[in-house]
Amino acid sequence: MSESQQRYHVIERIAAGGMAEVFRGESAGIEGFRKKVAIKRVLPKLSANREFIQMFLDEARLCAYLSHSKCVQVFDIGQGSGAHFIVMEYVDGADLKEVLDYLSAHQMQMRVEVACRVAMDVCEGLAYAHAACDHQGRSLEIVHRDISPHNVLITRFGEVKLVDFGLAKASSHLTAEDEDIVKGKFGYLAPEVTMGQRADRRVDIFAAGILLWEMLAGRRLFLGESDVETFKLVRAAEIPDPRQFRPDIPEAVLRVLGKALAKDPAQRYQTGDEYARDLGLVLRGLASPVTYLDIAEIVRLAADERARRRKAEGKSQAGAIGDVIIDALHEFSGSPGSLAAEAMQATLGTPGIEAGGGSFEDPSSWGLDAVFEEAAKSARQPAPAPAAPAAPAAPAAPTAAPRPPPPRAAAPPPAAAGAAQAPPPPPRERVKEEPKKDGPFWRRWFGS
């Protein structure tokens, strides 16, 4: 029915990763209906990877069953001119990485109570997703596999939401040719995954433990000089005492953290509910109560600083790539039926869904792929140093001074300024052998 057909209008490109890019958009309906949405589109370079696309669609269909305040909701999926996209809930705020980066840049630390509350909300979202069933009551056996600060969104009102259930499993089915796509993700793997064991919901518990450790310590837990080194650190799973970075962590918090980060999955929390319950008990025993307003305060600071930075740059966050996209914005249509309705009917092996009522006219493709790729290459090249601009006005000081941080250990010395301008190293020579089909590409580094 034409009355039920929704139309999505792209407003701006707000993020991009190794597998997809995200646009802020608007869903338009009859009688002036308007709703903000986020639109995620698979990058053109992955459109030909049929296995990846199928996994992307299968997991997106699974996400149609998720309806929880701690999980970003998926509204629709579609395809047009070979590009697959997902329409989902738009979260106005910041991701956890942006929050942690803001605190680090301003030499602040997250309150212990706030860190525990954020971790508890993450665990509640995981518990719901892990227990989700289809309409026949069969377990969906959802495992996120990619719990990391990028995938924990927090609204300006302090609400915590998990995102990217759809791409998490798909990323494990990339070939060795696409290994650059998962760079930076190794620091949030569980030890058993690095040993080739089957991933179950306890890998998400371990990742949620990493998040809590990093929120408390204000630094990365597993971070080597290369992905290979990071991978080895995860496999060893040696957990430093976070009190060496801040001594005010209560013993009760350390006990919960130790169980969440147990190397042996059998010694770990077995469900998100167990982990969340213990964090709730810890919060009740702490002297200072915490509310969503406490979480919202630091999220707004991080989001406002990002907005000021974008305004000062005079361009979108995506830089040169964003400039190309903004110049070519188009309107595109979504499918008339909801994804939730389709999930009840579709078999998970079904080919990609065609968007009804119109093609998906994406601003970064549709005759612009060559320009897009050229802009991406240009954006990665170091730009010549511009003339020194006039000093911008300092942002207004917050009405309340931030809580002074406890003593911190000396941070490692920053890299030399010249290192950032060094040309990239030559690509690693690939092993000329048939990649294994029975597991992730990293097994060729370490074996099983």
C-alpha positions, 0 to 999 in steps of 0.5 A: 500500500502506498500509504504505508510506504516510508521514505528516508531522506539522507541528511549527513554522513556521520560515521564510517568503518571498515565494513559500513558507513552510517548516515543520519536520516529522516523517515517521512510518512503521510500527514507530515510524519517525521522521525530521525533514523540512522542508515547503515550501508555496506561499503562498495568494496564489500558488495561483491563478497556474497558470503559477507552480504548474506551474513549481514542480512541474516544477522539483520533479520535476527535483530528484528526480534530484539526490542529492548531499551538497551539494544538499538532497534532495527526498523528495516533492511533493503537493497538498491543498485547492489548496495545493502542497507539497514535502517535503525534507531538514531541515538543522539549522544556519543559512543563509549570510545568518545567518552573515554577519549574525552576524559583522557584528553582532559586528564579526568577519570570516570567515577567508579559508580558511573563505570559500574552502572554503564557496565551493568547496562551493557550486561542487561542488554547482552542478557536480553539478546542472549536469551532472545527467541523467535516467534516459535519460542526457539532460541536465536543463539545470538552472540554479539562477538564485537562488544567494544567501546565503539559499539556501546552508544550512550544518549544525552540522557544517559541511556546505554544501548548496544549496536552492531549485532548485525555486523559482528558475526559477519566480520568473522566470515571475511576472507584473508583478503579483507583482514584490514577490516577488523583491525583494532578489534583484537583487543576485545576478543576472549582468550578462547577465541584466539585458540580456535574454540567456539564462541558462545555468550561468554565471549561477550561477558569477557568483552564486557569485563574489558570495558569495565576495566578500561573505564576504571583504569582510563586506558586500554587493557590489551594493546600491543604495537601491532595487531599480532602483538595485541592478539598475543596479549589477549591469548595470554590474558594477564590482567593488571591490577587497575589500582596501579592506575587509580587506588580508589577502586573498592575490593568488591568491584575488583572481585566482580571484575576478576570473575568477568575476566577469568581466562577459563570460560567455566570460571567466568560469569555464565550469563549477562544477568549474573554479571549485572546482578553482582554489579547491582549489589556493588552499586548498592554498597557504594557510598555515592549513588549514581543516576542516569544524570551522572552518566548523561553529564559526561556524555554531553561534554563529549558530544558537545566537544565533538560538535565544536570540533566539527564546526571548527573544522568547517566540514563533516567528520568524514573529511574529504569523503564526507565532502563528496557525499554531501555534494551528492545527497539523494533521497531514497526509499525504504521497503513498505513492509517492516523488517519485524514482519518480514522476520516472521516469514523469511528464511535466513538463507533468503537472498537480499531483500529488494526495497519496494517502491524505489531504489536506494540512491546512496550519495557515495555510490551510484556513479560516484564509486570512482570519485568516492574511492579517490576521495578516500585515498586522498583523505588518508594522505597527510595534508601539508601544514596550513598557515597558523590560524588565529587562536579560536576562542576557548569554550565556556567553562562548565558550570560545575568543576569536574571531580578531581582525579585520583593520582595516576601513573605516568602515561607512556611518552607520546610518539614523536611528532614526525612519526605521524607523517612517516609514509605507510609501510609496504604491505605485508607479503601474503602467504601464497596458499589457499586460505583455510575455510574452517575458521577466521583468517588469523589462524594462519598466524598462530594455528589452532 
